[in-house]
Amino acid sequence: MSQPTTSTDLEIEVGYNQFYIYAVAPWDESPDGHNAVMDALNDAYASERYVGLSAGLIDVLTPAEWNFHTPMRVETWSTEPPADTEDWDHVVDADLDIPHGTLMFEGSGGRPPIPCEVPPGRYRARIAGRGYDLAKARTEGMDAYRLQLWPRNSAHPPTLKKRWTGWQPTSKR
């Protein structure tokens, strides 16, 4: 069975039911005046992926309102990793460019970013979360995440691989 090239375990922070993943802070250079944070949040809901994208920012919505010690595993792979969606509650694939080799995780609401070093590159990213039912029941600290990265040659649209049954489609809100 294939294995990741690198893996790093860290704790990230969830705030206001979400956290951000980015390599270059999109709010540092917004010449067109767009608000990447709001655009990514709107994309998360409108697409019903509950993972939104805008200007290099990935916004991951979570059932937990707060968790300042959220487990996150970051893996790099030489090729697309084997699918294991049965082990996760929610899975989304998206493009992510990491030009300088530093990836940031940041809880919503102005939490300090938490860095993670990875090889620089243009990646396809698989964001997976689990423990959602317990987190939704307000059992703090029960959700966990994994980010798998593998090289890509071209752009691909975001893809919902598995939806957590607790997410309500927009039409039912």
C-alpha positions as CSV (number, residue, x, y, z in Angstrom):
1,M,0.0,0.0,0.0
2,S,1.3,3.5,-0.8
3,Q,2.3,5.8,1.9
4,P,2.6,9.6,2.2
5,T,5.9,11.2,1.4
6,T,5.6,13.5,4.5
7,S,3.2,13.8,7.3
8,T,2.8,16.3,10.1
9,D,0.4,16.3,13.0
10,L,-0.5,19.6,14.6
11,E,-3.3,21.3,16.5
12,I,-5.3,24.0,14.8
13,E,-8.1,26.2,16.0
14,V,-11.7,26.3,15.0
15,G,-13.6,29.5,15.6
16,Y,-17.2,30.4,14.7
17,N,-17.7,26.9,13.2
18,Q,-14.9,27.3,10.6
19,F,-11.2,27.4,9.9
20,Y,-9.1,28.7,7.0
21,I,-6.4,27.1,5.0
22,Y,-4.1,29.3,2.8
23,A,-0.5,29.7,1.7
24,V,-0.7,33.4,0.8
25,A,-3.1,35.5,2.9
26,P,-5.7,36.7,0.3
27,W,-6.6,39.8,2.4
28,D,-3.0,41.1,2.1
29,E,-3.3,41.8,-1.6
30,S,-6.9,42.4,-2.7
31,P,-6.6,45.0,-5.5
32,D,-10.2,44.4,-6.7
33,G,-11.7,45.0,-3.2
34,H,-13.1,41.5,-2.9
35,N,-13.5,40.0,0.5
36,A,-12.0,36.5,0.1
37,V,-13.3,35.4,3.6
38,M,-16.9,36.3,2.8
39,D,-16.6,35.0,-0.8
40,A,-15.2,31.6,0.5
41,L,-17.9,31.4,3.1
42,N,-20.6,32.1,0.5
43,D,-19.1,29.5,-1.8
44,A,-19.2,26.9,1.0
45,Y,-22.9,27.4,1.5
46,A,-23.9,28.0,-2.2
47,S,-22.0,25.0,-3.4
48,E,-23.3,22.8,-0.5
49,R,-19.8,21.5,-0.2
50,Y,-19.4,23.2,3.2
51,V,-15.8,23.9,2.0
52,G,-15.5,27.2,0.2
53,L,-12.8,28.7,-2.0
54,S,-11.8,32.2,-3.0
55,A,-8.5,33.8,-4.0
56,G,-6.4,30.9,-2.7
57,L,-8.3,30.7,0.6
58,I,-10.1,27.5,1.7
59,D,-12.8,28.0,4.3
60,V,-13.7,24.7,6.0
61,L,-17.0,24.8,7.9
62,T,-17.3,22.6,11.0
63,P,-20.1,21.4,13.2
64,A,-18.0,22.4,16.2
65,E,-18.4,26.1,17.2
66,W,-15.1,26.2,19.0
67,N,-12.2,23.9,19.4
68,F,-8.8,25.4,20.1
69,H,-7.0,22.0,20.0
70,T,-8.3,20.5,16.8
71,P,-6.2,17.6,15.5
72,M,-5.0,18.1,11.9
73,R,-2.8,15.7,10.0
74,V,-1.1,17.2,6.9
75,E,0.2,14.6,4.3
76,T,2.0,15.1,1.0
77,W,1.8,12.3,-1.6
78,S,3.7,11.8,-4.9
79,T,0.3,10.8,-6.5
80,E,-3.3,10.9,-5.5
81,P,-3.8,8.9,-2.3
82,P,-6.1,6.0,-2.0
83,A,-9.7,6.8,-1.3
84,D,-10.8,6.1,2.3
85,T,-14.1,8.0,2.5
86,E,-15.6,5.4,4.7
87,D,-13.3,6.5,7.5
88,W,-14.4,10.2,7.3
89,D,-17.7,12.1,7.7
90,H,-17.1,14.8,5.1
91,V,-14.5,14.9,2.2
92,V,-13.8,17.5,-0.4
93,D,-11.1,17.8,-3.1
94,A,-9.9,21.3,-4.2
95,D,-6.8,23.0,-5.8
96,L,-4.3,24.6,-3.5
97,D,-1.1,26.4,-4.5
98,I,1.7,26.6,-1.9
99,P,4.4,28.7,-3.6
100,H,6.7,29.3,-0.6
101,G,6.3,26.0,1.3
102,T,4.4,27.4,4.2
103,L,0.7,26.5,4.7
104,M,-1.4,28.4,7.3
105,F,-4.3,27.3,9.3
106,E,-6.4,29.9,11.0
107,G,-9.6,29.8,13.1
108,S,-12.2,32.3,12.1
109,G,-12.5,35.5,14.1
110,G,-8.9,36.7,14.0
111,R,-7.2,33.7,15.7
112,P,-3.4,33.6,15.2
113,P,-2.3,31.6,12.1
114,I,-0.7,28.2,12.7
115,P,2.0,27.4,10.1
116,C,2.9,24.1,8.6
117,E,5.9,23.5,6.4
118,V,5.3,21.5,3.2
119,P,7.2,21.3,-0.1
120,P,6.3,24.2,-2.3
121,G,4.1,23.3,-5.3
122,R,0.7,23.3,-7.1
123,Y,-1.4,20.7,-5.3
124,R,-4.7,19.0,-5.4
125,A,-5.9,19.0,-1.7
126,R,-8.2,16.5,-0.1
127,I,-9.8,17.9,3.1
128,A,-11.4,15.3,5.3
129,G,-13.2,15.6,8.7
130,R,-14.6,13.2,11.2
131,G,-16.2,13.2,14.6
132,Y,-18.9,15.5,13.3
133,D,-21.9,13.9,15.1
134,L,-20.2,14.3,18.4
135,A,-19.0,17.8,17.6
136,K,-22.6,18.8,16.6
137,A,-23.8,17.4,20.0
138,R,-21.4,20.0,21.5
139,T,-19.0,17.3,22.7
140,E,-15.9,19.5,22.4
141,G,-12.7,18.2,21.0
142,M,-14.2,15.3,19.1
143,D,-13.7,16.4,15.6
144,A,-10.5,15.8,13.7
145,Y,-9.2,16.7,10.2
146,R,-6.7,15.5,7.5
147,L,-5.3,17.4,4.6
148,Q,-3.7,15.3,1.9
149,L,-1.7,17.1,-0.9
150,W,-0.5,15.7,-4.2
151,P,0.9,17.4,-7.3
152,R,-1.3,18.6,-10.0
153,N,-0.5,19.9,-13.5
154,S,-3.7,21.7,-14.3
155,A,-6.7,23.3,-12.5
156,H,-9.7,21.2,-11.5
157,P,-13.0,22.2,-10.0
158,P,-13.7,21.5,-6.3
159,T,-15.3,18.1,-5.8
160,L,-17.5,16.9,-3.0
161,K,-16.4,13.3,-2.4
162,K,-18.6,12.6,0.7
163,R,-21.2,14.8,2.5
164,W,-21.8,14.6,6.2
165,T,-25.5,13.7,6.7
166,G,-25.8,16.5,9.3
167,W,-25.3,19.3,6.7
168,Q,-28.7,20.5,5.6
169,P,-29.1,21.4,1.9
170,T,-29.8,25.1,1.3
171,S,-33.2,24.3,0.0
172,K,-34.2,22.8,3.4
173,R,-33.0,25.8,5.5
